[in-house]
Amino acid sequence: MSKLEEPSQGLVTFDDTLDITMVSSYFEQFSQMLNQYKAIILDAENVERIDGAGLQLLVAFIQAAERLQISVQWQEYSETVKKSAKISGVAGSLGIQ
């Protein structure tokens, strides 16, 4: 009997808020995913509120993934995420157009 393969891609679907109150729970999830997957998809379509701590977490996560040669791509992101990233000057680091 052959061992079942682990999925090579993970998905993170954010709730409507990605702020300092949520950072620690997402940090734990991200840390586990970096050890488990070769590619990670982010879905922030429902995010209506994001603060500096949330943006900082995303930048740090994407940078850590790059160092580990793990692909991170956006499935979707809300207009709120896009505007906040551009205003904060991190849109390029996040791969947000």
C-alpha positions as CSV (number, residue, x, y, z in Angstrom):
1,M,0.0,0.0,0.0
2,S,1.4,3.4,-1.0
3,K,1.4,6.4,1.3
4,L,-1.0,9.1,0.3
5,E,0.7,12.2,-0.9
6,E,0.3,15.4,1.1
7,P,-1.3,18.2,-0.9
8,S,1.5,20.6,-2.1
9,Q,-0.7,23.7,-2.1
10,G,-2.3,25.5,0.9
11,L,-5.1,28.1,0.9
12,V,-5.6,30.9,3.4
13,T,-9.0,32.5,3.4
14,F,-9.1,35.7,5.5
15,D,-12.1,36.8,7.4
16,D,-13.5,40.4,7.0
17,T,-10.8,41.8,9.4
18,L,-7.0,41.5,9.3
19,D,-5.8,43.7,12.1
20,I,-3.7,43.5,15.2
21,T,-6.3,41.4,17.0
22,M,-6.0,38.7,14.3
23,V,-2.2,38.7,13.7
24,S,-1.2,36.1,16.3
25,S,-3.7,33.5,15.0
26,Y,-2.7,34.1,11.4
27,F,1.0,34.0,12.3
28,E,0.6,30.5,13.8
29,Q,-1.3,29.3,10.7
30,F,1.4,30.9,8.4
31,S,4.2,29.3,10.3
32,Q,2.6,25.8,10.0
33,M,2.0,26.3,6.3
34,L,5.6,27.3,5.5
35,N,6.6,23.9,6.9
36,Q,3.9,22.0,5.0
37,Y,3.4,23.4,1.5
38,K,5.3,24.3,-1.6
39,A,2.8,26.8,-2.8
40,I,0.3,29.0,-0.9
41,I,-2.8,30.8,-2.2
42,L,-4.1,33.8,-0.3
43,D,-7.8,34.8,-0.6
44,A,-8.5,38.2,0.9
45,E,-11.6,39.0,-1.1
46,N,-13.7,39.4,2.1
47,V,-11.3,41.7,4.0
48,E,-13.1,45.0,4.8
49,R,-10.6,46.2,7.5
50,I,-6.9,45.9,7.5
51,D,-4.4,47.8,9.6
52,G,-0.6,48.2,9.6
53,A,-0.1,45.1,11.7
54,G,-2.0,43.0,9.2
55,L,-0.1,44.5,6.2
56,Q,3.2,43.9,8.1
57,L,2.2,40.3,8.8
58,L,1.5,39.7,5.1
59,V,4.8,41.3,4.0
60,A,6.8,39.2,6.5
61,F,5.0,36.0,5.5
62,I,5.6,36.6,1.8
63,Q,9.3,37.4,2.4
64,A,9.7,34.2,4.6
65,A,8.1,32.1,1.9
66,E,10.4,33.6,-0.8
67,R,13.5,32.7,1.3
68,L,12.1,29.1,1.5
69,Q,11.3,29.1,-2.2
70,I,7.6,28.7,-1.5
71,S,5.3,30.3,-4.1
72,V,2.7,32.7,-2.7
73,Q,-0.1,33.9,-5.0
74,W,-3.3,35.9,-4.6
75,Q,-6.5,34.2,-5.5
76,E,-8.4,37.5,-4.8
77,Y,-8.0,40.6,-2.6
78,S,-10.5,43.3,-1.8
79,E,-10.4,46.9,-2.8
80,T,-9.7,47.7,0.8
81,V,-6.5,45.5,0.8
82,K,-5.4,47.0,-2.5
83,K,-5.9,50.6,-1.3
84,S,-4.3,50.0,2.1
85,A,-1.2,48.3,0.5
86,K,-0.8,51.2,-2.0
87,I,-1.1,53.9,0.7
88,S,1.3,52.1,3.0
89,G,3.8,51.6,0.2
90,V,3.8,47.8,0.4
91,A,1.8,46.9,-2.7
92,G,5.0,45.8,-4.6
93,S,6.2,43.7,-1.7
94,L,2.8,42.0,-1.6
95,G,2.5,41.5,-5.3
96,I,-0.6,43.6,-5.5
97,Q,-1.2,45.5,-8.7
